[in-house]
C-alpha cells in the first residue's frame, strides 16, 4: 500500500507497537487477524496522509537496481502502479486488498468497516478509473472492452468471491 520498502518497515514497527500496547483491549472472543489488519490499515492511511508533509529521501534512488531493457509487462505494471497512486485512498485500499492480497469481499468489508455492497462499488469504480487512466496514457486501446474477469493464472486472482 505504501509503495516504499522503508515506509512499510516503519509502519510495520508502529503497527507491532500499537498491537503490543493495545493487546489488553482486544476482545478475545473475536478473531485476532481482522483486528490486527484494521490497525495496519489505519496506520497506512495515516502514513499516506502525512507523506506529503515529509521530504522524500534520496536513499530510495540509491537502492534502485540498474535496469536492463524492460518488456511491455513490466512497463504496464509500472503504469498500473502510477494509476493506482492516482486513485482516491478508499478505492486504492479496496483494490489492493482484493487483487494483491487476495482478500474476499467479506474480509475487506470487515477490515474497512463498510458494507459488502460498498466494497463492490468501490472496487468497480477503482477498476474503471484505472482503465480510464491507462487508456489516457496509451497503455490500453480506446476501443478495448473492459473485462474485469481475472485470469486464474494471474497473481492478482482473488482468493474467493461471493
HELIX and SHEET records of a PDB file:
HELIX    1   1 UNK A    5  UNK A   22  1                                  18    
HELIX    2   2 UNK A   23  UNK A   25  5                                   3    
HELIX    3   3 UNK A   32  UNK A   51  1                                  20    
HELIX    4   4 UNK A   59  UNK A   63  1                                   5    
HELIX    5   5 UNK A   72  UNK A   86  1                                  15    
HELIX    6   6 UNK A   89  UNK A   95  1                                   7    
HELIX    7   7 UNK A   96  UNK A  100  3                                   5    
HELIX    8   8 UNK A  105  UNK A  112  1                                   8    
HELIX    9   9 UNK A  116  UNK A  136  1                                  21    
END                                                                             
